[in-house]
Amino acid sequence: MSFLNDWSRYYSALLDGLWLSVRLAALSLLVGIPCGLLLALGASAKSRALRLVTIGLVETGRGIPALVMLQLVYFGLPAAHLTLSSFVAGALALALTTAAYTSEILRGGLQAVPAGEVEAASALGMSQRDTLRFIVIPQGVRIAIPPLMGFAILMFQATSLAYTIALPELLSQAYSTGSTTFRYTNILALAGLLYAAITIPASWLSERAEKRLGRHL
């Protein structure tokens, strides 16, 4: 009964935190995935200098933990006289992490496009830019959709790290409520259930998408 009583008392604050977590994850993905596509294209470019710079950025982004990236953006940018809110700083930091990781996912998708189709486009007189725009990128992104969906789930879970920069997302709300009620177990369990309410259906959709797209690839 105490579990249900805690839910009835504190669900409003936890749902507010969940909504903020969802918005943070969505913004991070909306910014990070297109940047990841640009990095994927840069890593496959003919220019050696561009490839080296792009690969360096990707490896740096993949090597820095998301928690450290959050601290660097939130505390580092104000030191450079650029003040950001905790939400913007969190979204920017997670978008940078997203771009680094999704670039490899997208690069794998682009490389999986059959070479015969690229050769056919060249034989038809299509320019390299048009081939990339109308053939390689659409098919490559389509191939990458299932792993991108799986990564999106991880990034939603990673929003819990934003409590370290005073962003009142779900975990932060759970800690705040727990510190005032001293009922950490129940409150954190409720927060875990709310995370699961998003991630479990999302995982199911990811598996469905992978099976559905797999029939046509």
TAGI-V896413 format. One record per residue. N is the residue number from 0. RES is the residue in three letters. SS is DSSP state (H for helix, E for strand, L for the rest). PHI is phi as a letter, one per 20 degrees, with the letter a starting at -180 (NA if undefined). Layout:
# TAGI-V896413
n=N res=RES ss=SS phi=PHI
n=N res=RES ss=SS phi=PHI
This chain:
# TAGI-V896413
n=0 res=MET ss=L phi=NA
n=1 res=SER ss=H phi=f
n=2 res=PHE ss=H phi=f
n=3 res=LEU ss=H phi=f
n=4 res=ASN ss=H phi=f
n=5 res=ASP ss=H phi=f
n=6 res=TRP ss=H phi=f
n=7 res=SER ss=H phi=f
n=8 res=ARG ss=H phi=e
n=9 res=TYR ss=H phi=d
n=10 res=TYR ss=H phi=f
n=11 res=SER ss=H phi=f
n=12 res=ALA ss=H phi=f
n=13 res=LEU ss=H phi=f
n=14 res=LEU ss=H phi=f
n=15 res=ASP ss=H phi=f
n=16 res=GLY ss=H phi=f
n=17 res=LEU ss=H phi=f
n=18 res=TRP ss=H phi=f
n=19 res=LEU ss=H phi=f
n=20 res=SER ss=H phi=f
n=21 res=VAL ss=H phi=f
n=22 res=ARG ss=H phi=f
n=23 res=LEU ss=H phi=f
n=24 res=ALA ss=H phi=f
n=25 res=ALA ss=H phi=f
n=26 res=LEU ss=H phi=f
n=27 res=SER ss=H phi=f
n=28 res=LEU ss=H phi=f
n=29 res=LEU ss=H phi=f
n=30 res=VAL ss=H phi=e
n=31 res=GLY ss=H phi=f
n=32 res=ILE ss=H phi=f
n=33 res=PRO ss=H phi=g
n=34 res=CYS ss=H phi=f
n=35 res=GLY ss=H phi=f
n=36 res=LEU ss=H phi=f
n=37 res=LEU ss=H phi=f
n=38 res=LEU ss=H phi=f
n=39 res=ALA ss=H phi=f
n=40 res=LEU ss=H phi=f
n=41 res=GLY ss=H phi=f
n=42 res=ALA ss=H phi=f
n=43 res=SER ss=L phi=d
n=44 res=ALA ss=L phi=f
n=45 res=LYS ss=L phi=f
n=46 res=SER ss=L phi=f
n=47 res=ARG ss=H phi=f
n=48 res=ALA ss=H phi=f
n=49 res=LEU ss=H phi=f
n=50 res=ARG ss=H phi=f
n=51 res=LEU ss=H phi=f
n=52 res=VAL ss=H phi=f
n=53 res=THR ss=H phi=f
n=54 res=ILE ss=H phi=f
n=55 res=GLY ss=H phi=f
n=56 res=LEU ss=H phi=f
n=57 res=VAL ss=H phi=f
n=58 res=GLU ss=H phi=f
n=59 res=THR ss=H phi=f
n=60 res=GLY ss=H phi=f
n=61 res=ARG ss=H phi=f
n=62 res=GLY ss=H phi=e
n=63 res=ILE ss=L phi=e
n=64 res=PRO ss=L phi=g
n=65 res=ALA ss=H phi=g
n=66 res=LEU ss=H phi=f
n=67 res=VAL ss=H phi=f
n=68 res=MET ss=H phi=f
n=69 res=LEU ss=H phi=f
n=70 res=GLN ss=H phi=f
n=71 res=LEU ss=H phi=f
n=72 res=VAL ss=H phi=f
n=73 res=TYR ss=H phi=f
n=74 res=PHE ss=H phi=e
n=75 res=GLY ss=H phi=f
n=76 res=LEU ss=H phi=f
n=77 res=PRO ss=H phi=g
n=78 res=ALA ss=H phi=f
n=79 res=ALA ss=L phi=e
n=80 res=HIS ss=L phi=m
n=81 res=LEU ss=L phi=c
n=82 res=THR ss=L phi=e
n=83 res=LEU ss=L phi=c
n=84 res=SER ss=L phi=f
n=85 res=SER ss=H phi=f
n=86 res=PHE ss=H phi=f
n=87 res=VAL ss=H phi=f
n=88 res=ALA ss=H phi=f
n=89 res=GLY ss=H phi=f
n=90 res=ALA ss=H phi=f
n=91 res=LEU ss=H phi=f
n=92 res=ALA ss=H phi=f
n=93 res=LEU ss=H phi=f
n=94 res=ALA ss=H phi=f
n=95 res=LEU ss=H phi=f
n=96 res=THR ss=H phi=f
n=97 res=THR ss=H phi=f
n=98 res=ALA ss=H phi=g
n=99 res=ALA ss=H phi=f
n=100 res=TYR ss=H phi=f
n=101 res=THR ss=H phi=f
n=102 res=SER ss=H phi=f
n=103 res=GLU ss=H phi=f
n=104 res=ILE ss=H phi=f
n=105 res=LEU ss=H phi=f
n=106 res=ARG ss=H phi=f
n=107 res=GLY ss=H phi=f
n=108 res=GLY ss=H phi=f
n=109 res=LEU ss=H phi=f
n=110 res=GLN ss=H phi=f
n=111 res=ALA ss=L phi=e
n=112 res=VAL ss=L phi=f
n=113 res=PRO ss=L phi=g
n=114 res=ALA ss=H phi=f
n=115 res=GLY ss=H phi=f
n=116 res=GLU ss=H phi=f
n=117 res=VAL ss=H phi=f
n=118 res=GLU ss=H phi=f
n=119 res=ALA ss=H phi=f
n=120 res=ALA ss=H phi=f
n=121 res=SER ss=H phi=f
n=122 res=ALA ss=H phi=f
n=123 res=LEU ss=L phi=e
n=124 res=GLY ss=L phi=n
n=125 res=MET ss=L phi=f
n=126 res=SER ss=L phi=f
n=127 res=GLN ss=H phi=f
n=128 res=ARG ss=H phi=f
n=129 res=ASP ss=H phi=f
n=130 res=THR ss=H phi=f
n=131 res=LEU ss=H phi=f
n=132 res=ARG ss=H phi=f
n=133 res=PHE ss=H phi=d
n=134 res=ILE ss=H phi=c
n=135 res=VAL ss=H phi=f
n=136 res=ILE ss=H phi=f
n=137 res=PRO ss=H phi=g
n=138 res=GLN ss=H phi=f
n=139 res=GLY ss=H phi=f
n=140 res=VAL ss=H phi=f
n=141 res=ARG ss=H phi=f
n=142 res=ILE ss=H phi=f
n=143 res=ALA ss=H phi=e
n=144 res=ILE ss=H phi=g
n=145 res=PRO ss=H phi=g
n=146 res=PRO ss=H phi=f
n=147 res=LEU ss=H phi=f
n=148 res=MET ss=H phi=f
n=149 res=GLY ss=H phi=f
n=150 res=PHE ss=H phi=f
n=151 res=ALA ss=H phi=f
n=152 res=ILE ss=H phi=f
n=153 res=LEU ss=H phi=f
n=154 res=MET ss=H phi=f
n=155 res=PHE ss=H phi=f
n=156 res=GLN ss=H phi=f
n=157 res=ALA ss=H phi=f
n=158 res=THR ss=H phi=f
n=159 res=SER ss=H phi=f
n=160 res=LEU ss=H phi=f
n=161 res=ALA ss=H phi=f
n=162 res=TYR ss=H phi=f
n=163 res=THR ss=H phi=f
n=164 res=ILE ss=H phi=d
n=165 res=ALA ss=L phi=m
n=166 res=LEU ss=L phi=e
n=167 res=PRO ss=L phi=f
n=168 res=GLU ss=L phi=f
n=169 res=LEU ss=H phi=f
n=170 res=LEU ss=H phi=f
n=171 res=SER ss=H phi=f
n=172 res=GLN ss=H phi=f
n=173 res=ALA ss=H phi=f
n=174 res=TYR ss=H phi=f
n=175 res=SER ss=H phi=f
n=176 res=THR ss=H phi=f
n=177 res=GLY ss=H phi=f
n=178 res=SER ss=H phi=f
n=179 res=THR ss=H phi=e
n=180 res=THR ss=H phi=d
n=181 res=PHE ss=L phi=l
n=182 res=ARG ss=L phi=d
n=183 res=TYR ss=H phi=g
n=184 res=THR ss=H phi=f
n=185 res=ASN ss=H phi=f
n=186 res=ILE ss=H phi=f
n=187 res=LEU ss=H phi=f
n=188 res=ALA ss=H phi=f
n=189 res=LEU ss=H phi=f
n=190 res=ALA ss=H phi=f
n=191 res=GLY ss=H phi=f
n=192 res=LEU ss=H phi=f
n=193 res=LEU ss=H phi=f
n=194 res=TYR ss=H phi=g
n=195 res=ALA ss=H phi=f
n=196 res=ALA ss=H phi=f
n=197 res=ILE ss=H phi=e
n=198 res=THR ss=H phi=f
n=199 res=ILE ss=H phi=f
n=200 res=PRO ss=H phi=f
n=201 res=ALA ss=H phi=f
n=202 res=SER ss=H phi=f
n=203 res=TRP ss=H phi=f
n=204 res=LEU ss=H phi=f
n=205 res=SER ss=H phi=f
n=206 res=GLU ss=H phi=f
n=207 res=ARG ss=H phi=f
n=208 res=ALA ss=H phi=f
n=209 res=GLU ss=H phi=f
n=210 res=LYS ss=H phi=f
n=211 res=ARG ss=H phi=f
n=212 res=LEU ss=H phi=f
n=213 res=GLY ss=H phi=f
n=214 res=ARG ss=L phi=f
n=215 res=HIS ss=L phi=d
n=216 res=LEU ss=L phi=d
